[in-house]
Amino acid sequence: MERNTPLVTVGLPMYNPGRFLDLAVRSVFAQTYDNWELIILDDGSTDGSLELARRIRDPRVNVFSDGKNRGLPYRLNQILDLASGQFIARMDADDLMHPERIESQVKHLLTHPEVDAVTTGAILIDRENRPVALRKGQKPSLLEVFRRGGYLHASLMARADWYRGHRYSEAYPRAEDREFFIRAHVSSRIDVLEKALYFYRWYGNVRPEAFLQGYASERRIMWRYGPRHVGWGATIFLLAMSSLKSVAVSVGSYLKIPGVLEARGFAALTPDLQGEVQRALERIEATPVPGWNEG
């Protein structure tokens, strides 16, 4: 990759990612596009992740920590302030990027100057890095953004100036991406690459408290933006569905009903796609990180 290509800032906020940080970082080093900088922004980790990150010896990698736990929206905005790249790419510290992710998204933004940002499809992987399902990359309607967020937030790459003009609100815990994408969807152009270029860690059941907090935030978002953008009828429907989800999570958690938190409508993997994913994962696993593979 020639050095006259745009610099891409990969922003990786982390809070106790544990063993998953290893492959997340290796997936950055495994990229076919090499004009990148990696900003690892710690949010008060206590599991040794910060010490591991600080062992990396590569001038493209910068690690920041203030020792505090301020939350994801705060750290995402901090990345926007620290980034030097023309494009800024998101990722989470327990996920992986397909080796072609950055190259594909940069190419799309360069060939489509009218596009402000681009996300991708994703492969869901379990705790042992086994591919389990496909999340197809397809552009959502505004109603779908209200209902589910629509876009895969962690796979977002955006033009830096645009991104800084669409900072995250800290008023909607566990739904900051929903509020972000509603604002962005109605005022900007966000494309979605069909190919699954992101490996999203899927844990199955998540703490009910986390879901309930997110659903409470999404209802406040619906009250704020719904009447203006989708009308009162759709807003009332969305609020009712969100309330029902909270009830289902609460009842399912109380009765310990398996699967209540898992239904998402993902697609099954074809044998060809499974093979492609396995090859990409093997490439990532074999990629060295300077400072980690010495001694």
TANOR-V824700 format. One record per residue. SS is DSSP state (h for helix, s for strand, l for the rest). PHI is phi in degrees with one decimal (NA if undefined). OMEGA is omega in radians with two decimals (NA if undefined). Layout:
SS | PHI | OMEGA
SS | PHI | OMEGA
This chain:
l | NA | -3.09
l | -73.3 | -3.06
l | -78.3 | 3.07
l | -86.3 | 3.06
l | -78.4 | -3.10
l | -63.0 | 3.03
l | -74.1 | 3.09
s | -112.1 | 3.01
s | -90.4 | 3.01
s | -97.2 | -3.14
s | -99.7 | -3.07
s | -124.4 | 3.04
s | -78.3 | -3.11
s | -144.4 | 3.01
l | -142.8 | 3.13
l | 50.7 | 3.12
l | -76.8 | 3.11
l | 61.6 | -3.06
l | -67.3 | -3.09
h | -72.2 | -3.13
h | -61.2 | -3.11
h | -53.8 | -3.09
h | -73.2 | 3.08
h | -59.3 | 3.14
h | -69.4 | 3.13
h | -59.5 | -3.13
h | -68.3 | 3.04
h | -72.6 | 3.13
h | -66.5 | -3.12
l | -84.6 | -3.06
l | -65.8 | 3.05
l | -73.0 | 3.09
l | -102.1 | -3.00
l | -110.5 | 3.10
l | -90.8 | -3.10
s | -135.1 | 2.91
s | -124.8 | -3.13
s | -114.4 | 3.05
s | -104.7 | 3.06
s | -100.3 | -3.03
s | -117.0 | -3.08
s | -80.4 | -3.12
l | -116.0 | 3.09
l | 88.2 | -3.13
l | -62.0 | 3.14
l | -126.5 | -3.03
l | -108.0 | -3.14
l | 90.1 | -3.11
h | -64.5 | -3.13
h | -63.8 | 3.12
h | -63.9 | 3.10
h | -63.7 | 3.14
h | -61.1 | -3.11
h | -71.0 | 3.10
l | -81.0 | -3.12
l | -67.4 | -3.13
l | -118.9 | 3.12
l | -153.1 | -3.08
l | -64.1 | 3.13
l | -81.7 | -3.05
s | -108.4 | 3.08
s | -126.1 | -3.11
s | -114.1 | -3.13
s | -123.8 | 3.08
l | -155.9 | 3.02
l | -112.5 | 3.08
l | 76.9 | -3.08
l | -112.6 | 3.06
l | -105.8 | -3.04
l | -106.6 | 3.12
l | 98.3 | -3.04
h | -63.4 | -3.11
h | -57.0 | 3.12
h | -60.6 | -3.10
h | -69.6 | 3.11
h | -63.4 | 3.08
h | -67.1 | 3.12
h | -64.7 | 3.08
h | -60.4 | 3.12
h | -59.9 | -3.14
h | -74.6 | -3.07
h | -89.1 | -3.01
l | -65.8 | 3.07
l | -106.8 | -3.01
l | -75.8 | 3.02
l | -71.2 | 3.06
s | -120.7 | 3.11
s | -122.1 | -3.12
s | -114.1 | 3.08
s | -86.2 | 2.80
s | -162.5 | 3.09
s | -101.6 | -2.97
l | -76.6 | 3.06
l | -110.7 | 3.13
l | -105.6 | 3.08
s | -135.0 | 3.02
s | -103.2 | 2.96
l | -60.0 | -3.11
l | -55.3 | -3.11
l | -98.4 | -3.03
h | -59.4 | -3.04
h | -62.6 | -3.13
h | -58.5 | -3.10
h | -66.6 | -3.11
h | -71.9 | 3.07
h | -61.3 | 3.13
h | -58.2 | -3.13
h | -65.5 | -3.12
h | -68.2 | 3.14
h | -71.4 | -3.11
h | -89.8 | 3.11
l | -131.1 | -3.07
l | -62.3 | 3.11
l | -79.4 | -3.10
l | -90.7 | -3.13
l | -89.5 | -3.06
s | -156.6 | -3.12
s | -147.8 | 3.03
s | -116.7 | -3.06
s | -140.7 | 2.90
s | -76.3 | -3.08
s | -149.2 | 2.95
s | -103.0 | 3.04
s | -84.4 | 3.09
s | -122.2 | -3.13
l | -91.0 | -3.08
l | -63.9 | -3.13
l | -100.9 | 3.09
l | 68.5 | 3.09
l | -86.3 | 3.10
s | -69.0 | -3.06
s | -121.6 | -3.09
s | -167.1 | 3.14
s | -115.2 | 2.93
s | -106.3 | -3.05
l | -67.7 | 3.08
l | -87.4 | 3.12
l | -151.2 | -3.06
l | -70.3 | -3.10
l | -85.9 | 2.97
l | -78.4 | 3.10
h | -61.9 | 3.12
h | -62.0 | 3.12
h | -68.1 | 3.07
h | -63.9 | 3.08
h | -63.7 | -3.04
h | -73.7 | -2.99
h | -131.2 | -3.05
l | 96.4 | 3.00
l | 76.3 | -3.09
l | -95.0 | 3.03
l | -83.5 | -3.01
h | -56.4 | -3.03
h | -65.8 | -3.13
h | -97.6 | -3.06
l | -70.0 | 2.87
s | -126.8 | -3.06
s | -140.2 | 3.01
s | -66.4 | -2.99
h | -59.0 | -3.11
h | -63.4 | 3.11
h | -63.9 | -3.09
h | -59.8 | -3.13
h | -67.1 | 3.07
l | -85.1 | 3.13
l | -131.2 | -3.08
l | -69.5 | -3.07
l | -87.8 | 3.03
l | -88.0 | 3.08
l | -92.9 | -3.05
l | -86.8 | -3.05
l | -129.2 | -3.09
l | -57.3 | -3.13
l | 64.9 | 3.02
l | -141.6 | -3.13
h | -62.7 | 3.12
h | -69.9 | 3.11
h | -61.5 | -3.13
h | -63.8 | 3.10
h | -59.9 | -3.06
h | -72.5 | 3.06
h | -64.1 | 3.11
h | -60.5 | -3.08
h | -69.5 | -3.06
h | -62.9 | -3.05
h | -84.0 | -3.06
h | -125.5 | -3.00
l | -141.8 | 3.05
l | -115.3 | 3.07
s | -116.4 | 3.09
s | -97.8 | 3.12
s | -130.6 | 3.05
s | -78.5 | -3.08
s | -66.2 | -3.05
s | -66.6 | 3.10
s | -79.6 | -3.07
s | -110.6 | -3.12
s | -140.8 | 3.11
s | -108.8 | -3.01
s | -99.3 | -3.10
s | -74.2 | -3.11
l | -114.6 | -3.05
l | -97.8 | -3.01
l | 77.5 | -3.14
l | -62.9 | 3.09
l | -112.4 | 3.14
l | -53.0 | 3.13
h | -55.1 | -3.12
h | -60.6 | 3.14
h | -67.2 | 3.09
h | -62.1 | -3.09
h | -64.5 | 3.07
h | -63.7 | 3.11
h | -64.4 | 3.13
h | -66.5 | 3.09
h | -63.7 | 3.11
h | -66.1 | -3.10
h | -65.9 | 3.11
h | -68.8 | 3.08
h | -68.1 | 3.07
h | -64.9 | -3.14
h | -63.6 | 3.09
h | -62.6 | -3.07
h | -73.7 | -2.99
h | -106.7 | -3.00
h | -60.2 | -3.08
h | -55.7 | -3.09
h | -75.4 | -2.98
h | -103.2 | -3.14
l | -125.7 | 3.09
h | 91.5 | -3.08
h | -67.0 | -3.11
h | -60.8 | 3.12
h | -64.6 | 3.14
h | -63.3 | 3.12
h | -61.5 | 3.10
h | -62.2 | -3.13
h | -62.9 | 3.12
h | -63.4 | 3.13
h | -64.9 | 3.13
h | -64.2 | 3.11
h | -64.5 | 3.11
h | -64.5 | 3.10
h | -64.6 | 3.10
h | -63.9 | 3.11
h | -63.2 | 3.12
h | -63.1 | -3.13
h | -61.4 | 3.12
h | -64.8 | -3.12
h | -63.7 | 3.14
h | -66.4 | -3.13
h | -61.8 | 3.11
h | -68.3 | -3.12
h | -64.0 | -3.12
h | -88.8 | -3.12
l | 56.4 | 3.12
l | -83.9 | -3.13
l | -69.9 | 3.01
l | 88.0 | -3.09
l | -62.6 | -3.09
l | -97.2 | -2.95
l | -104.6 | -3.01
l | -67.0 | 3.12
l | -138.2 | 3.10
l | 72.4 | 3.10
l | -77.1 | -3.12
s | -95.0 | 3.09
l | -74.7 | 3.12
l | -87.3 | 3.04
l | -78.6 | 3.10
h | -57.2 | 3.13
h | -63.4 | -3.14
h | -68.6 | 3.08
h | -59.1 | 3.12
h | -64.4 | 3.13
h | -63.2 | -3.14
h | -64.8 | -3.14
h | -61.7 | 3.12
h | -65.4 | 3.12
h | -65.5 | 3.13
h | -65.0 | 3.11
h | -64.9 | 3.10
h | -63.7 | 3.14
h | -63.6 | -3.12
h | -60.7 | -3.10
l | -87.0 | -3.08
l | -80.7 | 3.13
l | -77.7 | 3.02
l | -120.0 | -3.13
l | -55.5 | -3.11
l | 99.4 | 3.11
l | -99.1 | -3.01
l | -113.4 | -3.13
l | -120.1 | -3.13
l | 77.8 | NA
